[in-house]
Amino acid sequence: MREIESEGRRIVLGAVAGLAGLAVVGPVSASEDSGPQNTPRQAWATKDNAVNIGPNAAPVADALDMLMIQQCFARYGMGHDEGLGPVLASLFTQDAVVEVADGHGAPFQVVRGREAVVANFANSFRQQGDQRRHCFTNIIVEEASANKARVLAYALVSVAAHGGLILGAAVIYTADLRKEGGIWRFSRLFIGMDAYTTPKPKV
């Protein structure tokens, strides 16, 4: 009887999920297994020391600086999605470092220097050939001084191609920024993808 009730509940939940446009492929359970079937590991960014999220606290920067930092992320997303090299170049310091990781703290790609960073984004843009939109949220300025800041952010990346629209990536960022000539720029940007549902660009 319990098995019948459980199966009935699963069917009902499946129907509800179907109406919501979700896919139900089977039961979901918590596991400590870190094998390929359960990647990425839950809370991988914290466990691998890729991000350091502090408790709630008073603002560490004034409102104008916080707004300028938020705009830095927003402009990065739009510049990336529209393939605008000059816009991207304006967002990074000359000695910038960009690290890209996929579900763990060790990056699979490290790019150094503004010119190399912009060229790498252009290479990815050419290979992808689709329309992406970076939607940034949860931007937290964790540390800040007059000319330096450490910032965390989330992004969801939609991908439009072949007449369809999918979620391409869920991303956590940690960034160091420097203020030069009154403008905030990325000096280090860690791009940590939970998953990447389209083929990765060749590096």
N, C-alpha and C positions, 0 to 999 in steps of 0.2 A: 504493500500500500504506500509506504514512504517513497519507494522508487517511482511509483506512478505519479504521486504528488510532486516529486522533484522534477520529473520529466515534464509534467504539465506546467509547472512554474517556469521551466526553461523555455518552453514553447511560447508562453505568454510574453516573457521578457524579450524573446527573439522577435516576436511580432511588433512589440512596442519599439524596439530598436530599429526594426525595418522601417516603420513609419517615420522615425526620426532621421532616417538616412544613415544609420550606423550598421556595421557588420558585426555579427556575433559568430565567432568561429569555435567557441568552446568555453569551458570554465576557466576563470582566471584565479590564480592562487599565488600567494606570496612564497618566495623561495630565496634561499641564500645562494643557490647555484649561479655561478657566473659564466656558465657555458654559453655557446652561441645562441641557444634557444631562448636565453633570458638576458640579452644584451639590449641596451646598456644596463649596467647595474644601477639599482635605485640609489639616488643621491651620489652618483659617481663623481660629480664635480667637486663636492665637498670632501669625499673620501680620498680623492686623488690630489687634494690641495690645489685644485685648479681655481677655486674661488674661495673667498673668505667673507662670509656674511655675518655682520655684527648684529647686536640687539638694537631695538628701537632707541633712538637717541635724538638729541637736539640737532638741528641742521648744522652742518660743518662748513657751509658756504652760503654766501648771500644769494638772494633770489635771482638776481641778474646772472650771476655765474652759473647757477644751476640751470637756468633756462638756456644759456648759451651752450652748456654741455649737452643738454637734451637735444638741442638743435644739431649738434655735431653728429649724434647718432642718427637723427632723422635724415639729415643731408647725406650721410653715408649710405643709408638704405636707398634713397631715391637716386643718388649718383650711381650706385652699383647697378640698380635695376634698369637705368636708362643708358648705361654704358658710357658715362661721362667722365673720361679720364681727368680733365682739368679740375672738375669738382672734387673727385677723389683725392687728387694731388694736394688740394688746398686743405684737406682734413688731416694730413699726416705730417709729422716733423721730418726733417731731413734724415734723421737717424732712426726712423720708426722701425719697429719689429712687429710682424703679424704672424701669429701662430694659429694653426687650424688643427682641431682634434675631432675625433669621431667616437664619442661614448667613453672616453677615458682621458686622463690628464696628460698623457704623453702625446704631443702633436705629431701628426704624420707629415706636416709641412711647416717650415719656418722660412719666412721671407724677410730679408733685412734691407733697409734703405728705401727712401720714398719712391725712387724711380722703379726699383724692382717690385715694390708693392703694387704700384699702379699698373705695371706691365703684367703682373700676375693676375690682377682682377680682369684686365682686358683679355687675357688668354682664357680665363674661365668663361667670360661673357661670350666669346666666339664659339667655344665648344658647346655651351648649353643651348643656344639657339632658340630658347623659349622666352616667355615673358614672366619674370619673377617680380614679386612685391614683398619687400621686407616691412613687416609691421612691428615696430619696437614698442615695448611696454616694460613696466617694472624697473624703470631706471632709478638706481639708488646711488647717490654720491656718498661713498663711505668715508673717504678721507679727503681733505682739501687744505691747501695753504694758499698763499697769494698767487702762486704760479704752477702748482701741481695738484693733481686730483687722481683718486682711484675710484672707479665707477663700475657698477654691475648693471646688467640689463638682460632682458629676454627679447627674443624675436621669433615670430612665426613667419615662415616664408611660403607664400602661395606660388604655384607654378601653373600657368595657362599654356596649353599646347594641344594641338590636334583636336581642337574644338571642346576640350575639357578643362577642368580646373581641379587641382589636387593640392594637398598640403605637402610641400616639398621638404621642409625641414623645421624642426624645433630646436632653438639655439639658445645657449646661455653665453653671455659675453662678460669678460672682465677686462677693463681697460685702464691704462695709465695715460693721463693727458697732461700736457704742458701748455701754459699760457704764454704765447709769444706775440708781442706787439698788440696786445689786447684781444687776441684770438686764441681760443682753445683748440688744440690739435692732439690727435692720438700719437703718443710716443711708443705705446705697446698696445696691441689689440689681440686678445685671445678669443678665438671663435670656437666654441665647444658645441658641436652638434650632437643631440641625443640620437637622431637618426636622419638619414639622407635618402629619400625615396626614389630619387632619379640617379642615373649613373654619375659618379664623381668625375669632375674634370681631371684630365691627366696632368700630373705635376711634373 
